[in-house]
Amino acid sequence: MTMMNARAHTAYRGWAKWAAAATAAFAAGSALAVNDLKGGPGVNQLDLHEPVTRIAASQMWLHNFMLIVCLVIFVAVFGVMFYSIFKHRKSKGAVSANFHESVAVEIAWTVVPLLIVVGMALPATKVVVAMKDTTNADVTIKATGYQWKWGYDYLKGEGEGIGFLATLDADQRAASDSGKPEKVDNYLLKVDNPLVVPVDKKIRIITTANDVIHAWMVPAFGVKQDAIPGFVRDTWFKAEKIGDFYGQCAELCGKEHAYMPIHVKVVSAEDYTKWVEGEKKKMAAKADDPTKVWELAALVARGEKVYAANCAICHKADGTGAGPIKALDKSPIVLDADHAKQITVLLNGIPPGMPSWKQLSDTDLAAVATYTKNAWSNKTDQIVQPAEVLAARK
């Protein structure tokens, strides 16, 4: 008995040490865990996102209303069923009634469900109609889905003429590729160029795509709209709070679907005006004279920056590509002395994988073409001048 007690005591001590270690590990893991992302997903989130538009608030109310209605129906139906089973069970000597047809019952189980459906359909229809009313927008923005980034063009309203691409932050992509990413609140949601909009203004989003079907979704706005190649769809939102709000492509669009985040920065009217002015100054600075003749070194240096910002995500920094993404190192089109071949690809793309880069300036396209022709093992000493890109656009 003493030996058994000793063994039990030893086992208990071992279990206690394991439990203490497990508790410490759990505490350490909890300390390193990410926090709720304001405007984005929360840790162990069960409910819908906190709404910042009236549409999103209406959707949340409708969602909760439907849940309550379904819960009441569930409790009523199964309550009566289980009560009947318990109360009128055979062991208590219950004898089943023998009856046939009942006009009252027929009317009741036709009218009551009809009233329930109508009661659910009316508020739902009201919300859906409001979601589709894209008229009288203050700002209209086209969101174009690419594999795997978003392109934004401000078409109407303050900011008209501004356009840029929004790509997953390079550091977060590298962290994901490493297999050991740091625990950050906005993991795979940080982009290089967020979409900026003013608060309390109706923003119309026109969606389309360059290659495959994508979907522009920001849960806090109550917005999800497919972006389909060759088609134009639209949706809208009116943010009532200043802040950063996040979403993702919600349509499985290929192997890098998870690397296509959406970041919308809602700012005050004054800050939005300042942002528009700043962006237009940047555009004016980038509007180089396309007739300028560049030297090789200067064009390669500029092209390296353009490549890192727009091309390296797919073609990799070393130009080797991956899977269906073709390598640029030793590429016949890149090495070809006929510059028009590569310029055509840059301007028009090659669906479904290669997007069009018409939104870049003539000088940026010439620079990136020159860079790829002289980077890695592609030592061609060829120079693509902006004038060649300008001529190809016509």
C-alpha positions as CSV (number, residue, x, y, z in Angstrom):
1,M,0.0,0.0,0.0
2,T,2.9,2.3,0.9
3,M,4.5,1.6,-2.5
4,M,1.2,2.3,-4.3
5,N,0.9,5.6,-2.4
6,A,4.4,6.6,-3.4
7,R,3.7,5.8,-7.0
8,A,0.5,7.8,-6.9
9,H,2.3,10.7,-5.3
10,T,5.0,10.6,-7.9
11,A,2.4,10.5,-10.7
12,Y,0.6,13.4,-9.1
13,R,3.8,15.5,-8.9
14,G,4.5,14.7,-12.6
15,W,1.0,15.7,-13.6
16,A,1.2,18.9,-11.5
17,K,4.5,19.8,-13.3
18,W,2.9,19.1,-16.7
19,A,-0.2,21.2,-15.8
20,A,2.0,24.1,-14.6
21,A,4.0,24.0,-17.8
22,A,0.9,23.8,-19.9
23,T,-0.6,26.8,-18.0
24,A,2.6,28.8,-18.5
25,A,2.7,28.0,-22.2
26,F,-1.0,29.0,-22.5
27,A,-0.3,32.2,-20.7
28,A,2.7,32.9,-22.9
29,G,0.6,32.2,-26.0
30,S,-2.1,34.4,-24.8
31,A,0.4,37.2,-24.2
32,L,1.6,36.9,-27.8
33,A,-1.9,36.5,-29.3
34,V,-3.2,39.2,-31.7
35,N,-5.9,41.7,-30.7
36,D,-9.1,42.7,-32.3
37,L,-8.5,44.8,-35.4
38,K,-10.5,48.0,-35.3
39,G,-12.5,48.0,-38.5
40,G,-11.5,44.5,-39.3
41,P,-11.9,40.9,-37.8
42,G,-11.9,40.2,-34.1
43,V,-10.3,37.4,-32.1
44,N,-12.8,34.5,-31.9
45,Q,-15.4,36.7,-33.5
46,L,-18.9,35.2,-33.6
47,D,-21.1,38.2,-34.4
48,L,-21.1,40.4,-37.5
49,H,-18.6,43.3,-37.8
50,E,-19.4,46.5,-36.0
51,P,-21.4,48.5,-38.6
52,V,-20.2,51.9,-39.7
53,T,-22.9,52.5,-42.3
54,R,-26.7,52.5,-42.1
55,I,-26.9,49.6,-44.5
56,A,-24.6,47.5,-42.4
57,A,-26.6,48.4,-39.3
58,S,-29.8,47.4,-41.1
59,Q,-28.2,44.1,-42.1
60,M,-27.3,43.4,-38.5
61,W,-30.8,44.2,-37.3
62,L,-32.3,42.1,-40.0
63,H,-29.9,39.2,-39.2
64,N,-30.9,39.4,-35.5
65,F,-34.6,39.7,-36.3
66,M,-34.5,36.6,-38.5
67,L,-32.7,34.7,-35.8
68,I,-35.3,35.6,-33.2
69,V,-38.2,34.7,-35.5
70,C,-36.5,31.3,-36.3
71,L,-35.8,30.7,-32.6
72,V,-39.5,31.4,-31.7
73,I,-40.7,29.1,-34.4
74,F,-38.3,26.4,-33.3
75,V,-39.3,26.6,-29.6
76,A,-43.0,26.7,-30.5
77,V,-42.9,23.7,-32.8
78,F,-40.6,21.5,-30.9
79,G,-42.2,22.6,-27.6
80,V,-45.6,21.4,-28.7
81,M,-44.1,18.3,-30.2
82,F,-42.1,17.2,-27.1
83,Y,-45.0,18.2,-24.8
84,S,-47.4,16.0,-26.8
85,I,-44.9,13.1,-26.8
86,F,-44.4,13.3,-23.0
87,K,-48.0,14.0,-22.0
88,H,-49.7,11.5,-24.3
89,R,-47.3,8.7,-24.2
90,K,-48.5,5.1,-24.3
91,S,-47.1,4.2,-20.9
92,K,-49.6,6.6,-19.3
93,G,-52.5,4.9,-21.1
94,A,-53.1,7.6,-23.7
95,V,-55.3,6.6,-26.5
96,S,-54.8,8.3,-29.9
97,A,-57.8,10.3,-31.1
98,N,-59.5,9.4,-34.3
99,F,-60.4,12.4,-36.4
100,H,-60.4,13.5,-40.0
101,E,-60.1,16.9,-41.6
102,S,-60.3,20.3,-39.8
103,V,-61.1,23.5,-41.7
104,A,-59.8,25.6,-38.8
105,V,-56.4,23.7,-38.8
106,E,-56.1,24.0,-42.6
107,I,-56.7,27.7,-42.4
108,A,-54.3,28.2,-39.5
109,W,-51.3,26.4,-40.9
110,T,-51.8,28.3,-44.2
111,V,-52.4,31.8,-42.8
112,V,-49.9,31.7,-40.0
113,P,-46.8,30.7,-42.2
114,L,-48.0,33.3,-44.8
115,L,-48.0,36.0,-42.2
116,I,-44.6,35.0,-40.9
117,V,-43.1,35.0,-44.4
118,V,-44.6,38.4,-45.2
119,G,-43.3,39.7,-41.9
120,M,-39.8,38.6,-42.7
121,A,-39.9,39.6,-46.4
122,L,-41.0,43.2,-45.9
123,P,-37.9,44.4,-43.9
124,A,-35.6,42.3,-46.0
125,T,-36.9,43.8,-49.2
126,K,-36.5,47.3,-47.8
127,V,-32.8,46.6,-47.0
128,V,-32.1,45.0,-50.4
129,V,-33.7,47.9,-52.3
130,A,-31.6,50.4,-50.2
131,M,-28.5,48.4,-51.0
132,K,-29.1,48.7,-54.7
133,D,-29.8,52.5,-54.8
134,T,-26.5,53.8,-56.1
135,T,-27.9,57.1,-57.4
136,N,-26.8,60.6,-56.3
137,A,-23.3,59.5,-55.3
138,D,-20.8,62.1,-54.1
139,V,-17.8,60.1,-55.4
140,T,-17.7,57.3,-57.9
141,I,-14.7,54.9,-57.9
142,K,-14.0,52.0,-60.2
143,A,-12.5,49.0,-58.4
144,T,-10.8,46.5,-60.8
145,G,-9.8,43.1,-59.6
146,Y,-6.5,41.7,-60.8
147,Q,-4.7,38.5,-59.9
148,W,-3.9,39.5,-57.2
149,K,-4.4,43.1,-56.4
150,W,-7.0,45.9,-56.7
151,G,-6.9,48.9,-59.0
152,Y,-8.8,52.0,-58.1
153,D,-9.8,54.8,-60.5
154,Y,-11.7,57.9,-59.2
155,L,-14.2,58.6,-62.0
156,K,-16.5,61.3,-60.6
157,G,-16.5,63.8,-57.7
158,E,-13.6,65.2,-55.8
159,G,-10.5,63.3,-56.7
160,E,-11.6,62.6,-60.3
161,G,-8.6,61.4,-62.4
162,I,-6.7,59.8,-59.5
163,G,-5.8,56.2,-60.0
164,F,-3.5,53.6,-58.4
165,L,-3.0,50.0,-57.5
166,A,-3.4,48.5,-54.0
167,T,-1.2,45.5,-53.4
168,L,-0.5,43.4,-50.3
169,D,2.3,44.9,-48.2
170,A,5.6,43.4,-49.3
171,D,6.8,42.7,-45.7
172,Q,3.6,40.8,-44.9
173,R,3.9,38.7,-48.0
174,A,7.5,37.9,-47.2
175,A,6.5,36.9,-43.7
176,S,3.8,34.6,-45.1
177,D,6.2,33.0,-47.5
178,S,8.6,32.4,-44.6
179,G,6.1,30.1,-42.9
180,K,6.7,31.9,-39.6
181,P,4.9,35.2,-39.7
182,E,4.9,37.5,-36.8
183,K,1.6,37.8,-34.9
184,V,0.3,41.2,-35.9
185,D,-3.3,42.5,-35.7
186,N,-3.6,43.3,-39.5
187,Y,-1.9,40.2,-40.8
188,L,-2.5,39.9,-44.6
189,L,-4.7,43.0,-44.5
190,K,-2.1,45.7,-44.9
191,V,-1.7,47.3,-48.4
192,D,0.7,49.8,-49.9
193,N,-2.0,52.2,-51.1
194,P,-5.3,52.1,-49.2
195,L,-8.5,53.4,-50.8
196,V,-9.2,56.9,-49.3
197,V,-12.7,58.3,-49.0
198,P,-14.4,61.1,-47.1
199,V,-16.7,60.5,-44.2
200,D,-20.5,61.1,-44.5
201,K,-20.3,61.0,-48.3
202,K,-22.1,58.5,-50.5
203,I,-19.4,56.5,-52.3
204,R,-20.4,54.5,-55.4
205,I,-18.1,51.5,-56.2
206,I,-18.2,50.2,-59.7
207,T,-16.6,46.7,-59.9
208,T,-15.1,44.8,-62.8
209,A,-12.2,42.5,-63.3
210,N,-9.3,42.0,-65.7
211,D,-8.9,38.2,-65.6
212,V,-11.2,36.1,-63.4
213,I,-14.1,36.7,-61.0
214,H,-13.2,38.6,-57.9
215,A,-15.5,40.2,-55.2
216,W,-15.0,43.5,-53.4
217,M,-16.1,43.1,-49.8
218,V,-15.8,45.3,-46.7
219,P,-18.0,43.8,-43.9
220,A,-18.1,46.9,-41.7
221,F,-19.8,48.7,-44.7
222,G,-22.2,45.9,-45.4
223,V,-20.8,45.7,-48.9
224,K,-20.0,42.7,-51.1
225,Q,-20.1,43.0,-54.9
226,D,-18.7,40.5,-57.5
227,A,-16.2,41.9,-60.0
228,I,-16.7,40.0,-63.2
229,P,-14.5,40.3,-66.4
230,G,-16.4,42.1,-69.2
231,F,-19.2,43.2,-66.9
232,V,-19.8,46.3,-64.7
233,R,-21.5,45.9,-61.3
234,D,-22.0,48.6,-58.7
235,T,-22.6,49.1,-55.0
236,W,-22.3,51.9,-52.5
237,F,-21.6,52.9,-48.9
238,K,-21.7,56.0,-46.7
239,A,-19.3,55.6,-43.8
240,E,-20.4,57.5,-40.7
241,K,-17.1,57.0,-38.7
242,I,-13.5,58.0,-39.4
243,G,-11.0,55.2,-39.3
244,D,-9.5,52.2,-41.1
245,F,-11.7,49.5,-42.4
246,Y,-10.7,46.2,-43.9
247,G,-12.0,43.5,-46.2
248,Q,-10.8,40.9,-48.7
249,C,-11.6,39.5,-52.1
250,A,-14.5,37.2,-51.3
251,E,-14.4,35.1,-54.5
252,L,-12.0,32.2,-54.9
253,C,-9.8,33.8,-57.7
254,G,-6.7,31.6,-57.8
255,K,-3.7,30.4,-55.8
256,E,-3.0,33.8,-54.2
257,H,-6.6,34.6,-53.3
258,A,-5.6,35.0,-49.7
259,Y,-3.2,37.8,-50.7
260,M,-5.8,40.2,-52.1
261,P,-6.9,42.5,-49.1
262,I,-8.9,45.7,-49.1
263,H,-8.1,48.6,-46.9
264,V,-10.4,51.6,-46.9
265,K,-9.3,54.7,-45.0
266,V,-12.2,57.0,-44.1
267,V,-11.1,60.6,-43.4
268,S,-12.6,63.9,-42.7
269,A,-13.7,66.2,-45.6
270,E,-10.7,68.5,-44.9
271,D,-8.2,65.6,-44.8
272,Y,-9.7,64.1,-48.0
273,T,-9.2,67.4,-49.8
274,K,-5.6,67.5,-48.7
275,W,-5.1,63.9,-49.8
276,V,-6.6,64.7,-53.2
277,E,-4.3,67.7,-53.6
278,G,-1.3,65.6,-52.6
279,E,-2.1,62.8,-55.0
280,K,-2.5,65.2,-57.9
281,K,0.8,66.7,-57.1
282,K,2.3,63.2,-57.2
283,M,0.6,62.5,-60.6
284,A,2.0,65.8,-62.0
285,A,5.5,64.9,-60.8
286,K,5.2,61.5,-62.4
287,A,3.9,62.9,-65.7
288,D,7.4,63.0,-67.3
289,D,7.9,64.2,-70.8
290,P,7.5,61.1,-72.9
291,T,9.8,62.5,-75.5
292,K,12.7,62.7,-73.1
293,V,15.6,60.4,-74.0
294,W,16.9,58.5,-71.0
295,E,20.2,56.9,-70.3
296,L,20.4,53.2,-69.4
297,A,21.5,53.6,-65.8
298,A,18.8,56.1,-64.8
299,L,16.1,54.1,-66.5
300,V,17.2,50.8,-64.9
301,A,17.2,52.5,-61.5
302,R,13.7,53.7,-61.9
303,G,12.5,50.5,-63.4
304,E,13.8,48.5,-60.4
305,K,11.5,50.5,-58.1
306,V,8.5,50.1,-60.5
307,Y,9.2,46.3,-60.7
308,A,9.5,45.9,-56.9
309,A,6.2,47.8,-56.4
310,N,4.1,46.1,-59.1
311,C,5.7,43.0,-60.6
312,A,7.8,41.3,-58.0
313,I,4.7,39.9,-56.2
314,C,4.1,37.5,-59.1
315,H,7.3,37.3,-61.0
316,K,9.5,37.3,-57.9
317,A,12.4,39.6,-57.1
318,D,14.8,37.4,-59.0
319,G,12.5,37.2,-62.1
320,T,12.1,33.4,-61.9
321,G,8.3,33.4,-61.6
322,A,6.4,30.5,-60.1
323,G,3.9,27.9,-61.3
324,P,1.8,29.5,-64.1
325,I,3.6,32.8,-63.7
326,K,6.3,32.9,-66.4
327,A,9.9,33.7,-65.7
328,L,11.2,37.1,-66.9
329,D,14.8,35.9,-66.5
330,K,15.8,34.5,-69.9
331,S,12.4,35.2,-71.3
332,P,12.3,35.3,-75.1
333,I,9.9,38.2,-75.2
334,V,12.1,40.2,-72.8
335,L,15.3,39.4,-74.6
336,D,13.8,40.1,-78.0
337,A,15.3,43.2,-79.8
338,D,11.8,44.0,-81.0
339,H,10.6,46.2,-78.0
340,A,7.1,46.3,-79.3
341,K,6.4,42.7,-78.2
342,Q,7.1,43.4,-74.5
343,I,5.4,46.8,-74.6
344,T,2.3,45.2,-76.0
345,V,2.2,42.7,-73.2
346,L,2.7,45.5,-70.6
347,L,-0.1,47.6,-72.1
348,N,-2.7,44.9,-72.9
349,G,-1.7,42.0,-70.6
350,I,-2.2,38.3,-71.3
351,P,-5.4,36.9,-69.7
352,P,-5.9,35.4,-67.3
353,G,-2.6,35.8,-65.5
354,M,-0.9,38.9,-66.7
355,P,-2.9,42.2,-66.1
356,S,-2.8,45.3,-68.2
357,W,-0.6,48.0,-66.9
358,K,-1.9,50.9,-68.9
359,Q,-2.4,52.9,-65.7
360,L,1.3,53.3,-65.3
361,S,3.0,56.2,-67.1
362,D,4.9,55.9,-70.3
363,T,8.2,56.5,-68.5
364,D,7.4,53.9,-65.8
365,L,6.5,51.2,-68.4
366,A,9.7,52.1,-70.4
367,A,11.7,51.9,-67.2
368,V,10.4,48.5,-66.0
369,A,10.8,47.1,-69.5
370,T,14.4,48.4,-69.6
371,Y,15.1,47.0,-66.1
372,T,13.9,43.5,-67.0
373,K,16.0,43.5,-70.2
374,N,19.1,44.3,-68.1
375,A,18.5,42.6,-64.8
376,W,19.5,39.1,-63.6
377,S,21.1,37.3,-66.5
378,N,19.3,39.5,-69.1
379,K,22.3,41.7,-69.9
380,T,21.1,43.0,-73.3
381,D,22.1,46.6,-72.9
382,Q,18.8,47.5,-74.6
383,I,17.0,50.7,-73.7
384,V,13.2,51.1,-74.1
385,Q,12.4,54.8,-74.4
386,P,9.1,56.3,-73.2
387,A,8.4,57.5,-76.7
388,E,8.1,53.9,-77.8
389,V,5.4,53.2,-75.2
390,L,3.6,56.4,-76.1
391,A,3.5,55.3,-79.8
392,A,2.2,51.9,-78.8
393,R,-0.7,53.4,-76.9
394,K,-2.1,55.0,-80.1
